[in-house]
């Protein structure tokens, strides 16, 4: 594309944010899939993942449905946005 007609990342982001939720999710999935795999997993991170998974399998942790967690995070974000600036 000639420089005068190129689309900037901020323009693409603005267009993507205007999409319905399902289409935004598709765009995100495609963008993430386009990134190279990170094969440099940190051993400490992997150990933590294994520890958490084992605790879950033993019934020592509580899993919550994603819609419930999402709703809570959304409410907290909205509260933070509407709180007076310090």
PESULUR-V168707 format. One record per run of one state. SS is the DSSP state (H for helix, E for strand, C for the rest). FROM is the first residue (numbers start at 1). LEN is the number of residues. Records with the same first field share a line. If there is no record, write none. Layout:
# PESULUR-V168707
SS->FROM-LEN  FROM-LEN
This chain:
# PESULUR-V168707
C->1-2  6-3  18-3  35-8  58-8  83-4
H->3-3  9-9  21-14  43-15  66-17
